[in-house]
Amino acid sequence: MTTITVIGAGSASFGENTLSAIMRSKKLKCSTLRLVDRNAQSLDIVHRLANRLNKEWDSQFTITAHTHHKEALEGTNFVVSAIEVGPREELWKSDFEIPIKYGVRQPYGENGGPGGFIHAARNVMPVLEIVRDMEQACPDAWFINFTNPMVRICDLVNRYSKIKVVGLCHQIYAGYGMVGVALAKDLGIEVPEGLEGMHADVMQHPLQQQVVHQTVPLVDIRAAGTNHFTWVLSVHDKRTGGDLYPLLKKRFFELDGSFEPLTRRVFHDFGLFPVPGDTHLCEYLPWMSDPVTKPWEKFNIRLYNWELMAGVRDFSLDRLNEMANGNLTVESLLETDSEGALEMIENIAFAGNHYHLAANLPNLGQISNLPLGSIVETPVHVNGAGIHPVHVGALPEPIAELCRRELMVAQLGIDAVVEGSREKALQCLLLDPVVADMETAALILEDYLNTYKEHLPQFWK
């Protein structure tokens, strides 16, 4: 049986989704599961929950818990990484607020812009330590990454280690949600009252999922690009095989203009439908940070609700603790989704044959006009020989140019952090589409490096 090591296992989202999906798997029965988290308290919660599921679901796993990854790597086949230097919400809020002092208002600040650089920077050395240890303990294992910024972290593993890396993200389903809303009457999809869009709002999530779950069985979407910045190449009706793209181009512009207005404008101007929804799309565009025109107001770009989401995270972990203690039923864990980890593990370990809608891999030519070796997102086939990207050809040149800029900025930022190079870090910010002034870039960088000095000692040698 296979051995799976999960690093960052103490997160509420892992316990809620990936853990339960893995432990329900009939194919993985009798496998070994090693749970790793430096937070001993949250690790204990997830470990006790895993033991309960193991018993009640007769999964017959061998389960161990570890506070350091090095104890859990020897001979493992898959490393699932969901680490995050925390506290996540507090740091993200700080990443957003620091540039404001210098007149730069990022549209979101998680994966792109100066916030994307510093968010990745904090996670670089912990991830690099893991993959360096993997090279010694389990050199043939797959590193399955969930940590954001996805492109930057996967690029780190690909270029600075010998470990095979794949990045998984569920953002393609935002595309399914928007297509479902646009084609609702044509496909017989019921759009729930109160659905406003695909933005990251915990109150909107159940409504979004209602549309996504109706759309996925009816429609096949093929998309490609970079993570959180992919583009719909084709849309087909699964029942008839008919091409739905012309109808989507008509119907989307018949929707109320308040529904994903940035997506609407980019679709109109570039002729290809962007997948991620306005919340993530805004991070990579060079027209979203002007302090005079304030495009974030025009397009109603909503910020992540840091305080609310920190509270939701704590609530979710408390709920898992109650499950672990036997005070709550685990019935809600019977329908959870691993966001792709289970599909990768099962089909590689047991020589399956699986088509996955979106995964991040080094570019071997699957997108022919993006740089070779950069991290791109396309559909993939998964089997006993590994994970194989579907070749989609070339993106339209204007869109490819937007993606190239993001890929170059991502690689430059990773090089800067690995080397501790202030020069490359500054160049990374200067070339980022969010930054429009040279002196401002230097001020933001200096403030970031001072604020997060404990996480980035390599810049202070």
Secondary structure, 3 states (H helix, E strand, C coil): CCEEEEECCCCHHHHHHHHHHHHHCCCCCCCEEEEECCCHHHHHHHHHHHHHHHHHCCCCCEEEEECCHHHHCCCCCEEEECCCCCCHHHHHHHHHHHHHCCCCCCCCCCCCHHHHHHHHHHHHHHHHHHHHHHHHHCCCCEEEECCCCHHHHHHHHHHHCCCEEEECCCCHHHHHHHHHHHCHHHHCCCCCCCCCCCCCCCCCHHHHHHHHHHHCCCEEEEEEEECCEEEEEEEEECCCCCECHHHHHHHHHHCCCCCCHHHHHHHHHHCCEECCCHHHHHHHCCCCCCCCCCHHHHCCCCCCCHHHHHHHHHHHHHHHHHHHCCCCCCHHHHHCCCCCHHHHHHHHHCCCEEEEEEEEEECCCCECCCCCCCEEEEEEEEECCEEEECCCECCCHHHHHHHHHHHHHHHHHHHHHHHCCHHHHHHHHHHCCCCCCHHHHHHHHHHHHHHCCCCCHHHHC
